Amino acid sequence: MPRPLTVALVAGGALLARRALRRRIGASPLWPMPALEEPVSGRRRERRRPSSHRVLVAERTEPAEDVVRLRLEGADLPPWQPGAHIDVVLPSGAVRQYSLCGDPDDGGAYTIATRVLEDGRGGSRELREQLHEGTEIEIRGPRNRFPLVAAPSYLFVAGGIGITPLLPMVRAVERAGADWRLLYCGRSRASMPFLDELERAEADGGRVTVVAEDESGPPGLAFLDGLPAETAVYCCGPEGLMDALAGALGEARAPHLERFTAAAAVSGGAFALELRRSGRVLTVPADRSVLSVVRDELPDVAHSCTQGSPPAGSRSRVSVRNHV
């Protein structure tokens, strides 16, 4: 049994501590604190969804072989900067991301373009077959994960439909009077969208080099000779083109890349994945994606792509986007 004097001392000390704490709180410039309607501790932060808009397919053209260009008009469309993209909700409910390739000053419309691939995942075919002039669709965004940085000079390298995110950049730096060059590669001139516009820029300043592989073979890397160290390099195109460019520049000069699909990881092992809502733990093998394993358990899980993400430790500045 504790002695009465000890108990009294402990109780008295606790009382004095509470009074001292109340005095400190009362003297604080932040007191009284505003009351919260509900506690926030331990609550999961809600992810902010991109804004949604209804737009009308106002114009549809084919600027090159197997390429469809759409002008989407709508009210109160948010402004955007070169490198931005939107999510397009297709009639089937599938969601695909497409770079904006129009003019940011055209506030009443967005322009996108895609190459239609018969052996693709179906998004480009659905866009070609079901999105006609007069069709109303939902879009989300825009968002920009491939921004144009300030630099004294620029080198743009585009492969085929990879010209779409770079085209607004070329227009922007041309208007700003910056020093720039563009290497535009493709299987043939007939397959290269927006070539006429870019060749007009070449006629004005000789800054555009067009390489059609059916005429002169694949491009080499001679265009990198003498490239100033401060030049910002932007590239979008097939994996081989971007890998060759990144390898030639080296780790010290990581280019800005936007990929059609995420690069495959070359290392790593299996790992455990916990599904928060159910508490189930799944094993993801080294040779499978997280989404494929989750869909084995939850076939109806919502998803917008099967691209994955760039490999950890990648030194290049990489963005992943649908162009096909």
C-alpha positions, -999 to 999 in steps of 0.1 A, spaced: 0 0 0 14 34 -9 18 58 19 -8 87 21 19 113 19 34 99 -13 -1 97 -30 -7 134 -20 26 145 -34 20 127 -68 -16 141 -71 -4 176 -62 24 174 -88 -1 163 -115 -24 192 -106 3 218 -108 15 204 -142 -20 207 -156 -24 242 -144 10 252 -159 0 236 -192 -33 256 -192 -14 288 -186 10 281 -215 -19 274 -238 -38 305 -227 -7 327 -234 -2 312 -269 -10 335 -298 -28 306 -316 -52 301 -287 -81 295 -289 -78 270 -317 -107 267 -342 -128 236 -337 -128 210 -364 -161 196 -377 -145 161 -377 -111 147 -367 -85 144 -395 -59 124 -377 -55 90 -394 -78 99 -423 -66 91 -458 -60 122 -479 -84 123 -509 -66 122 -542 -76 152 -563 -91 141 -596 -84 161 -628 -113 183 -639 -138 168 -663 -152 185 -694 -177 176 -722 -163 185 -756 -175 181 -792 -155 167 -820 -157 197 -842 -132 186 -869 -116 154 -879 -87 151 -904 -60 126 -914 -27 145 -916 -7 114 -925 -11 77 -932 -30 60 -904 -30 92 -883 -63 108 -870 -64 144 -858 -93 157 -837 -102 192 -828 -122 191 -796 -143 222 -788 -158 230 -754 -167 258 -730 -144 271 -703 -115 248 -712 -86 253 -688 -54 268 -703 -24 246 -710 13 247 -718 34 228 -743 39 192 -732 5 189 -716 -19 160 -722 -56 151 -716 -74 119 -707 -99 110 -733 -129 88 -722 -137 67 -752 -173 55 -758 -164 20 -744 -154 36 -711 -117 30 -717 -94 60 -709 -64 70 -730 -40 98 -727 -31 120 -757 -7 149 -759 -21 183 -769 -7 193 -803 -26 224 -810 -21 261 -801 -22 270 -763 -37 304 -774 -67 287 -789 -87 288 -757 -119 272 -771 -105 239 -783 -79 212 -778 -63 193 -806 -50 157 -804 -36 132 -829 -30 95 -828 -16 68 -850 -40 39 -855 -25 5 -849 -44 -26 -858 -24 -47 -834 -26 -22 -805 -48 -23 -774 -78 -10 -792 -79 27 -781 -67 41 -814 -91 19 -834 -120 30 -813 -111 66 -817 -109 62 -855 -141 42 -858 -164 60 -833 -152 96 -829 -166 115 -858 -175 152 -863 -205 159 -840 -196 132 -814 -196 144 -778 -171 129 -754 -157 134 -719 -121 145 -713 -101 151 -682 -73 175 -675 -51 189 -689 -20 179 -670 16 184 -678 44 159 -669 65 169 -699 70 206 -694 91 229 -715 119 242 -693 137 275 -698 170 271 -717 193 292 -740 188 266 -768 168 235 -776 172 203 -796 139 184 -804 141 148 -817 108 133 -829 100 98 -842 68 95 -862 37 103 -841 61 114 -814 60 148 -830 27 156 -812 40 168 -778 70 185 -795 50 205 -820 37 231 -795 72 234 -780 87 242 -814 60 268 -820 66 283 -785 104 286 -788 101 300 -823 77 327 -811 101 335 -782 130 339 -806 150 311 -789 177 290 -807 163 256 -816 167 227 -840 144 197 -848 153 162 -861 121 146 -874 123 109 -883 98 85 -898 93 55 -920 83 76 -949 72 112 -956 36 100 -961 36 86 -925 48 118 -908 20 141 -896 24 179 -896 54 176 -920 42 205 -942 41 229 -913 75 219 -901 91 221 -936 79 256 -938 99 263 -907 129 247 -923 125 269 -953 125 300 -930 155 291 -910 169 257 -920 164 244 -884 144 213 -893 161 181 -905 137 154 -919 149 118 -921 126 95 -941 139 60 -936 126 47 -970 148 74 -986 180 77 -965 178 49 -939 176 53 -901 191 85 -886 226 85 -871 238 106 -842 259 131 -861 234 158 -852 247 157 -816 282 168 -827 290 202 -812 259 204 -792 263 231 -766 262 218 -730 234 241 -720 211 229 -748 179 213 -735 172 180 -754 136 168 -758 127 135 -775 96 115 -781 95 84 -803 102 47 -805 123 31 -778 153 25 -800 155 62 -809 152 74 -773 176 48 -759 202 57 -786 199 94 -778 201 89 -740 231 66 -744 249 91 -766 243 120 -743 254 100 -712 243 103 -675 256 139 -672 231 152 -697 198 134 -692 174 143 -720 137 150 -715 119 119 -728 82 110 -734 76 74 -741 48 57 -760 49 30 -733 69 25 -702 104 10 -706 106 -25 -693 124 -30 -660 156 -50 -664 162 -60 -628 143 -66 -596 126 -96 -579 92 -107 -566 76 -86 -539 44 -87 -517 15 -64 -523 -12 -57 -497 -47 -47 -509 -57 -21 -483 -95 -26 -484 -95 -64 -481 -62 -69 -463 -52 -97 -488 -15 -100 -496 -6 -109 -532 28 -120 -545 39 -101 -576 65 -122 -595 95 -104 -612 82 -111 -646 46 -98 -641 31 -64 -636 12 -53 -604 -20 -48 -625 -20 -83 -640 -17 -99 -606 -44 -77 -591 -67 -85 -620 -63 -122 -613 -79 -116 -579 -102 -87 -589 -111 -90 -626 -133 -59 -626 -108 -35 -611 -108 -2 -629 -77 8 -649 -69 30 -678 -37 15 -692 -14 -15 -689 18 5 -693 33 3 -658 59 29 -649 95 37 -658 122 16 -641 135 28 -608 168 47 -610 162 60 -645 184 90 -651 164 104 -680 134 127 -673 107 104 -685 70 109 -691 47 81 -704 19 88 -728 -4 72 -753 3 82 -789 -10 51 -806 
